[in-house]
Amino acid sequence: MGASGLTPDDQWFRSENGSGLLAGSPLTFFSVTDAGKKILDAIENNESLPAHHAALTKRLLATGAVHPVFENVGNADDLTAVIPSYIAEEKQLKRLQSLVDSLIGIRIIVVDDCSPISISLTGAEVIRFASNQGPAAARNAGLAATVTPFVAFVDDDTTVTTQQLLSLASHFTDENVDAVAPRVAGAPGESRIAEYERLQSPLDLGNLPSVVRPLSRVSYVPAAVLVARTHTVKEMNAFDSTMRLGEDVDLVWRMVKAGKIVRYDPSVVCLHEPRSTVRALLKQRFSYGRSAAALDKKHPFTAAPLRANVVMLVPALALLSGYIFLAAGLVPLMVAWFCMTLRQTKIPITTRMKLAMTGWFSTVRLLTSAVMRVWWPPVLLVGQFSLRVGAVFVFSAFVPAMYGIMRHKPRHTFGYIVLRILDPMAYGTGVWTGAIRDRNLRCLLPVVTRSSIRLRSKV
């Protein structure tokens, strides 16, 4: 496999007899033999793995139940950085040169997407387009000129170093991994926008490692920074140049559908420049939302605004609608139902109860997010005539903002509240615009499931 060690996922629950494991995202249940129990024990205790562990650890890695730890980094001679760029201001050119300087030691290809300002750089090859073709075409041009085994796609408004890219490339010592992305956090700043982006950036996918797959904990990774096997990206026909938006998500989902493993490694943290104005921030969110319909056409239901278990969704809807006593009555029934359905895992009942409540709180959070990110226009309209529906909008708009204030304690409190409400609404406006433009309303629909876990045969 190539990793120097394995760490259990944040969601890792053993049965009382040790022969069952519920782990990963989405949660997957493994039933293991006595030999498998020893392997799981070694992973938990950070000990050397027993012989003949590969069959089980490969499945654990593929489902995100465990994550690899690497001590060695990749080789600079094996990596090429491709930077698509559109430079409209001198300060952007200075920032691009600074990025190139930070990537010393590896081959760098900058693709000038017909910038109004001539790009002249030290330390990088420049490919110039005669007409503006978009980031997908720019990345593809850089990819076509890449001859190294690995390629790193890097946006010109990120802060990345050679060492970070080589750390990501260490994942390729596992021959099963085809792409890996770091955590992309908002760059620190004093303005209210910089503070908000640091706390709520859509590029920041959190601090938990994951295998990337649609509708899981980490359902996509952006190409703001993405390192991949060159031959795999070419084999997948690279980025779809007909897409001006969402082309990076499309590539990742095509790779996952083809059985490729894409990893998210938040131990490597790169920085992304915040938008300079509120208008620029909302315009960006609108453009992200507008890509949902096009993505759904190519990947049905993977761009759904909500994926939830029906048993958890009903009491969550009751709570948001103001039926407090109904929700209070339904929640114990929901917990009991999940405890029963998970009894075959032989996980302690207290753990099952905790899992059920954690899942329900997550469903409430995701439901409020879906209301504000996608469904807010009809909810707000109907809320003018229905107090219950109006309560759904008010709860979804203000409770997450208040929770964010208590959790993050931002300095710009009022600005945070305003942006926390306008941000998802701008995204939702983009979703509806794309849905109407592409005549595809499926991206507005939730995915409601009945099963609680995925089962694996004994390994």
C-alpha positions in Angstrom: 0.0 0.0 0.0 2.9 2.4 0.7 1.6 4.3 3.8 3.7 4.3 6.9 0.5 3.8 9.0 -3.2 3.9 9.2 -5.5 5.9 11.4 -9.2 5.1 12.2 -11.8 7.5 10.8 -13.6 9.9 13.1 -16.6 7.6 12.8 -15.2 4.3 14.1 -17.4 2.0 16.2 -16.6 -1.6 17.2 -19.1 -4.2 18.3 -18.9 -5.6 21.8 -17.2 -8.8 20.7 -14.8 -6.9 18.4 -15.9 -8.7 15.2 -18.0 -5.9 13.9 -17.0 -2.5 12.7 -19.2 0.5 11.7 -17.0 3.2 10.2 -16.5 5.7 7.4 -18.7 8.1 5.5 -21.3 7.0 4.6 -21.2 4.5 7.5 -20.3 1.0 6.4 -20.6 -2.1 8.5 -17.8 -4.7 8.3 -18.1 -8.2 9.8 -14.6 -9.6 10.3 -13.0 -12.9 11.2 -10.7 -13.5 14.2 -7.8 -12.6 12.0 -9.6 -9.4 11.0 -10.2 -8.5 14.7 -6.4 -8.5 15.2 -6.0 -6.2 12.3 -8.6 -3.8 13.7 -7.0 -3.9 17.1 -3.6 -3.0 15.6 -5.1 -0.1 13.8 -6.8 1.2 16.9 -3.7 0.8 19.0 -1.3 2.2 16.3 0.6 -1.0 16.3 2.3 -2.9 13.4 -0.2 -4.6 11.2 -0.3 -8.4 11.2 0.7 -10.3 8.1 -1.9 -10.8 5.3 -3.7 -7.6 6.3 -3.9 -6.2 2.7 -7.3 -7.6 1.8 -9.1 -6.0 4.7 -7.1 -2.7 4.9 -7.7 -2.2 1.2 -11.4 -2.3 1.8 -11.2 -0.1 4.8 -9.2 2.5 2.9 -11.5 2.4 -0.1 -14.6 3.1 2.1 -12.9 5.8 4.2 -13.0 3.6 7.4 -9.3 4.3 7.8 -6.9 6.9 6.4 -3.2 6.6 5.4 -0.4 8.3 7.1 2.8 9.1 5.1 6.2 10.1 6.4 8.0 10.5 3.0 7.0 13.1 0.4 6.9 12.7 -3.4 9.7 13.5 -5.9 9.8 17.0 -7.4 11.0 15.6 -10.7 7.7 13.6 -11.0 5.4 16.6 -10.6 4.2 19.4 -12.9 2.1 22.3 -11.7 -0.5 23.7 -14.1 -1.8 27.1 -13.3 -4.8 28.5 -15.3 -4.7 32.3 -15.2 -6.7 35.3 -16.2 -4.9 38.5 -15.2 -6.8 41.7 -15.3 -4.8 43.8 -12.7 -1.1 44.3 -11.9 -1.6 43.1 -8.4 -2.9 39.8 -9.7 0.3 39.4 -11.8 2.4 40.0 -8.7 0.4 37.4 -6.8 0.9 35.0 -9.7 4.7 35.6 -9.7 4.7 35.0 -5.9 2.9 31.7 -6.4 5.4 30.6 -9.0 8.3 31.6 -6.7 6.8 29.4 -4.0 6.7 26.3 -6.3 10.4 26.3 -7.0 11.9 23.0 -7.9 9.1 21.6 -10.0 8.1 22.3 -13.6 5.4 25.0 -13.8 3.1 25.7 -16.7 1.0 28.8 -16.6 -1.9 29.0 -19.1 -2.8 32.6 -20.0 -6.5 32.5 -20.8 -6.3 35.6 -23.1 -5.6 38.0 -20.2 -6.0 41.7 -21.0 -2.6 42.2 -19.3 0.4 40.4 -20.8 1.8 37.7 -18.5 5.6 37.8 -18.1 6.9 35.5 -15.5 10.2 34.2 -14.1 10.4 30.5 -13.4 7.4 29.3 -15.4 6.5 28.3 -19.0 3.6 30.3 -20.4 1.0 29.0 -22.9 -1.1 31.8 -24.3 -4.7 31.5 -25.7 -5.7 33.8 -28.5 -9.3 33.8 -27.1 -10.7 33.3 -23.6 -11.8 29.6 -23.3 -12.3 29.1 -19.6 -10.5 27.3 -16.8 -11.3 23.8 -18.1 -9.7 24.4 -21.4 -6.7 26.1 -19.7 -6.1 23.2 -17.4 -6.4 20.8 -20.3 -3.8 22.7 -22.3 -1.4 22.5 -19.4 -2.2 18.8 -18.9 -1.5 18.2 -22.6 2.0 19.7 -22.1 2.7 17.6 -19.0 5.0 14.6 -19.3 5.6 13.9 -15.6 3.7 11.1 -13.8 1.8 13.5 -11.6 0.1 16.8 -12.3 -1.0 19.5 -9.8 -3.7 21.9 -10.8 -3.4 25.1 -8.9 -5.5 28.2 -9.1 -3.6 31.5 -9.3 -5.4 32.9 -6.2 -4.2 30.2 -3.8 -1.1 30.1 -1.7 0.7 26.8 -2.1 4.3 25.6 -1.7 6.3 22.8 -3.3 6.5 21.0 0.0 2.7 20.9 0.2 2.3 19.5 -3.3 4.9 16.9 -2.7 3.2 15.9 0.6 0.0 15.4 -1.3 1.9 13.4 -4.0 3.0 11.0 -1.3 -0.5 9.4 -1.5 0.5 8.0 -4.8 2.7 5.4 -3.1 -0.7 3.7 -2.8 -1.2 2.5 -6.3 -5.0 2.6 -5.8 -5.1 6.4 -5.3 -5.6 8.5 -8.4 -6.1 12.1 -7.0 -5.8 13.9 -3.7 -6.8 17.4 -2.6 -5.7 19.4 0.5 -7.8 21.6 2.7 -8.3 25.0 1.1 -8.9 27.5 3.9 -9.6 31.2 3.6 -6.6 33.4 3.9 -6.5 35.5 7.1 -7.5 39.2 6.9 -8.9 42.1 8.9 -12.0 42.8 6.8 -15.4 41.3 7.5 -15.3 39.5 4.2 -12.0 37.9 4.9 -13.2 36.9 8.4 -16.4 35.4 6.9 -14.5 33.5 4.2 -12.1 32.1 6.8 -15.1 30.7 8.7 -17.5 29.8 5.9 -15.5 29.3 2.7 -17.2 26.8 0.3 -13.7 25.6 -0.6 -12.9 24.7 3.0 -14.2 21.1 3.4 -13.3 20.7 7.0 -10.6 19.0 9.1 -11.5 15.4 8.7 -9.8 13.2 6.1 -12.1 11.4 3.7 -12.5 9.3 0.6 -14.3 11.6 -1.8 -17.7 10.4 -3.1 -21.0 12.1 -4.0 -23.4 12.7 -1.1 -20.9 11.6 1.6 -19.0 13.7 4.2 -16.8 15.1 1.5 -18.8 14.8 -1.7 -16.4 16.7 -4.0 -13.1 18.6 -4.0 -12.3 21.7 -6.0 -9.5 22.1 -8.4 -8.2 25.1 -6.6 -5.5 22.7 -5.6 -5.8 19.1 -6.9 -2.9 16.6 -7.5 -3.5 13.6 -9.7 -2.0 10.9 -11.8 -1.4 12.4 -15.2 -2.4 9.3 -17.1 -5.6 8.9 -15.1 -6.8 12.5 -15.9 -6.0 12.0 -19.5 -7.8 8.7 -19.5 -10.9 10.4 -18.1 -10.7 12.9 -21.0 -9.6 15.6 -18.5 -11.9 18.6 -17.8 -15.1 19.1 -19.8 -14.2 22.3 -21.7 -17.9 22.9 -22.5 -18.5 23.6 -18.8 -17.5 27.1 -17.6 -18.7 26.2 -14.1 -18.4 23.0 -12.0 -15.9 21.4 -14.4 -13.7 20.3 -11.5 -16.6 18.7 -9.6 -17.6 16.9 -12.8 -14.1 15.4 -13.3 -13.9 14.2 -9.7 -17.4 12.6 -10.0 -16.4 10.9 -13.3 -13.3 9.5 -11.6 -15.3 8.2 -8.7 -17.9 6.6 -11.0 -15.1 4.9 -12.9 -13.8 3.3 -9.7 -10.9 5.7 -9.1 -10.1 6.7 -5.5 -9.9 10.4 -4.8 -8.8 11.4 -1.3 -9.2 14.6 0.8 -6.2 15.2 3.0 -6.7 18.2 5.4 -3.3 17.7 7.1 -2.1 19.9 4.2 -3.7 23.3 4.4 -3.4 25.7 1.5 -4.9 29.3 1.5 -7.3 30.9 -0.8 -7.6 34.7 -1.3 -11.0 36.1 -0.1 -13.2 38.0 -2.4 -12.6 41.8 -2.2 -16.2 42.9 -2.0 -19.6 41.6 -0.9 -20.8 41.8 -4.5 -17.8 39.6 -5.6 -18.5 37.1 -2.9 -22.2 36.8 -3.8 -21.4 36.6 -7.5 -19.1 33.7 -6.8 -21.7 31.9 -4.8 -24.3 32.5 -7.5 -22.0 31.0 -10.1 -21.4 27.9 -7.9 -25.2 27.4 -7.6 -25.7 27.9 -11.3 -23.5 24.8 -12.0 -25.8 22.5 -10.1 -28.3 21.8 -13.0 -25.5 21.1 -15.5 -23.8 18.7 -13.0 -27.1 17.0 -12.3 -27.6 16.4 -16.0 -24.3 14.5 -16.2 -24.6 12.9 -12.7 -28.3 12.5 -11.8 -29.2 13.2 -8.1 -25.5 13.7 -7.1 -26.1 17.5 -6.9 -29.2 17.1 -4.8 -29.6 19.8 -2.1 -30.3 17.2 0.6 -29.7 13.5 1.2 -31.5 12.3 4.3 -33.0 9.2 5.9 -36.8 9.4 5.9 -37.0 8.3 9.6 -34.7 11.2 10.6 -36.2 13.7 8.1 -39.8 13.6 9.5 -39.0 14.7 13.0 -36.6 17.3 11.6 -39.4 18.7 9.4 -41.7 18.8 12.5 -39.1 20.8 14.5 -38.5 23.3 11.7 -42.2 23.8 11.2 -42.8 24.6 14.8 -44.4 21.4 15.9 -42.2 21.1 18.9 -44.3 18.6 20.9 -44.7 16.4 17.8 -40.9 16.4 17.2 -40.3 15.6 20.9 -42.6 12.6 20.5 -41.1 11.4 17.2 -37.4 11.7 18.2 -37.6 8.8 20.8 -39.4 6.6 18.3 -36.6 7.5 15.7 -33.9 6.5 18.2 -35.7 3.3 19.1 -36.0 2.4 15.4 -32.3 3.0 14.7 -31.3 1.0 17.7 -33.3 -1.9 16.4 -32.1 -1.6 12.8 -28.5 -1.5 14.0 -28.8 -4.4 16.5 -27.1 -6.7 14.0 -23.9 -4.7 14.4 -23.7 -5.7 18.1 -22.5 -2.2 18.8 -23.4 -1.1 22.4 -26.9 0.3 22.6 -25.6 3.6 24.1 -23.4 4.0 21.0 -26.4 3.3 18.8 -28.4 5.9 20.6 -25.6 8.4 20.2 -25.3 7.7 16.5 -29.1 8.2 16.0 -29.1 11.5 17.8 -25.9 12.7 16.0 -27.5 11.7 12.7 -30.7 13.6 13.6 -28.9 16.8 14.5 -27.0 16.5 11.2 -30.3 16.0 9.4 -31.7 19.2 11.0 -28.5 21.1 10.0 -28.6 19.8 6.4 -32.3 20.5 6.1 -31.9 24.2 7.2 -29.0 24.4 4.7 -31.1 23.0 1.9 -33.9 25.5 2.7 -31.6 28.5 2.5 -29.3 27.2 -0.3 -32.0 26.0 -2.7 -35.6 26.1 -1.5 -35.8 29.6 -0.1 -37.7 31.2 -2.9 -40.9 29.0 -2.6 -40.5 28.7 1.2 -40.4 32.5 1.5 -43.3 33.0 -0.9 -45.6 30.4 0.8 -44.4 31.7 4.2 -46.3 35.0 3.5 -49.5 33.0 3.8 -48.5 30.2 6.2 -47.1 30.8 9.7 -45.7 27.3 9.8 -43.8 27.7 6.5 -42.7 31.1 7.6 -41.3 29.5 10.7 -39.2 27.1 8.6 -37.6 30.1 6.8 -36.9 32.1 10.0 -35.5 29.0 11.7 -33.3 28.1 8.7 -32.1 31.7 8.2 -31.2 32.7 11.8 -30.5 29.6 13.8 -27.4 28.6 11.8 -26.2 32.2 11.9 -26.6 32.4 15.7 -24.9 29.0 16.1 -22.0 30.3 14.0 -21.6 33.3 16.2 -21.6 31.2 19.4 -19.1 28.7 17.8 -16.7 31.1 16.0 -17.2 34.4 17.9 -16.5 36.6 14.9 -15.3 40.1 15.5 -17.7 41.5 12.8 -20.8 40.0 14.3 -23.4 41.9 12.3 -21.5 41.4 9.1 -21.2 37.7 9.8 -25.0 37.4 10.3 -25.8 39.3 7.1 -23.3 37.3 5.0 -24.4 34.0 6.6 -27.9 34.6 5.3 -27.1 36.2 1.9 -24.4 33.6 1.0 -26.8 30.6 0.7 -29.5 32.7 -0.8 -27.1 33.8 -3.6 -26.2 30.2 -4.2 -29.9 29.2 -4.3 -30.6 32.0 -6.8 -27.9 30.5 -9.0 -29.4 27.0 -8.6 -32.8 28.2 -9.8 -31.3 30.2 -12.6 -29.4 27.1 -13.8 -32.4 24.8 -13.4 -34.6 27.1 -15.5 -31.9 27.7 -18.1 -31.0 24.0 -18.5 -34.7 22.9 -18.1 -33.6 20.5 -15.4 -35.6 20.8 -12.1 -34.2 17.5 -10.7 -31.3 19.4 -9.0 -34.0 21.0 -6.8 -35.1 17.6 -5.4 -33.9 15.9 -2.2 -32.7 12.3 -2.1 -34.6 10.4 0.6 -33.2 7.1 1.7 -34.4 4.2 3.9 -31.3 2.2 4.7 -29.1 3.4 7.6 -25.8 1.6 6.8 -24.0 -0.2 4.0 -23.2 -3.9 4.8 -20.0 -5.7 3.9 -19.4 -9.4 3.8 -17.1 -11.0 6.4 -13.5 -10.1 5.7 
